[in-house]
């Protein structure tokens, strides 16, 4: 990613977007999506960019995936909170087994695939803020 990134800003009153066009986009952007305040709970998200990992959303959300060096298997590094009320903070639905599988740190996000994300700033609330996705914007219908 270069030093001159374009940012599509999203806040409580508006969200920027790229209109349909015949052109192409190359290079990286920061695409924001504002999530209003709410009681902590899971929500489905999909990446608007083709070149990012789950760690991209970790800065704005209370993910147990954030650990020193983001090491999978390290307590919290694989998105698992082992305290009272233990849970995985990031999962994806497995259609073959009918269950939710954990998403590990560093996982590449697949455009068009949904991820079940714990939306919170702590164990109980989310105050509302924009999530950043950094990478090459998705083009097309997926």
N, C-alpha and C positions, 0 to 999 in steps of 0.2 A: 504494500500500500504506500502510495506517495504522500508527500507532505501537504498537497493541495487537494484534500478530499472535499467533495460536495456533500452537504448535509441536507436531507429532506426532513424538516422539522415537524414535530407533532407535539401539541400541548392540549390543554383542556378545552380549547376553543376551535382548533383547526388542525388538519393534517395535510401536509404537502404530498403530492403524488406525481407520477410521470404519466402523462396522457398517452393513449394509443398513438403510435406513429410507425412509419415504415423504416425508421432509422435503427441503428444499433448503438449499444452502450458498451464501451470498453473501459476498464479501470475500476477502481473502488469508490464506493460511496458509503456514507453513514445514513441509514434509513431508520428513522425513529417511528415508534408507534406508542401513543399515549394510552396508558391503562389507568382508569379512574380509581379513586380510593374505594376500598372494599374490605370486608372481613376476609382473613386469610383463607384461601381454598385453592383447589386445583383449577386450572384452565388450560384449554388446548391452544397451542401456538404452532406456527409453521414459519420457516425462514423466508424472508423476502429476498435474500441474497444467496448466491450459489457457492460461495467460498468462505464458510465460517464454521466454528465449532460451538458446542453448547456453552463453552466458557464465555462466549461473547455476551450472553445474557446474565452471567453470574454477577457482574458489577452492579446491576440494578435490582437484583432480586435476592432474597434470603435463601440461597441454595446451600445445602450442606456440601456441595461439590467443591467449595472454595477451601483449599488447604495449602500448606507450604508446598510449592512446586507442583500443585495439582496432580498428585500421585494417586493413580487408581489403586485401591486396596488399602490406602492410608485412611485412618478414621475420618470420615467425611469426604475424602477425596473421590469416592465413587458415588457421591450423592446420597449416602445413607446416614440418617441421623439415628444414633443408637441409644438415645436417652429415653426417658418416659414418653410414651406415645410414638415410638420409633416408626419411621417411614422413609421412603425414597423420595427425594425432592424433585427428581426428573425421571419420568417413565415414558414408554411408548407401548402402544397396544400391539399385541402379537395375535394376528388373525388366525394363525394355525392352532395356537393353544387356548385362545380366548382369555388370555391373562395379560397383565401389564409387566413388561420387562424393564429393569433399571437401565438408565442411560449413564454411561461412565464419562468421567472428565475427558475432555479432548475429542469426544465423539463429533465427527463431521455431520452437520445438519443437512438433511436431504430435502431439496425443494419439493413441496407438495406433500410432504409427510408431516403428520401431526405429532406433537410432543406434549405430554401431560406435565405441566409445570406448576410447582407450588408457588403461588403468587402471594408473597408476604414480605414484610420488612422485619418481622420477628415471628414468633409463633402464632400471633393472633390477628394482626392487622397489616394492611398495605395502604400507605398514605396517598398513593397516586403519583406516577411519574412516567416518563418516556423510556422505553427500552430501545437500546441501540443495537442495530445489526450492521456489521461492517463487512463489506465485500462487494463483489460484482452483482448488480441488481439482476434478479430473475427476469427473463424476457419470455413471453409466450403464455400459454394457458395453464401450465402446471404450477 
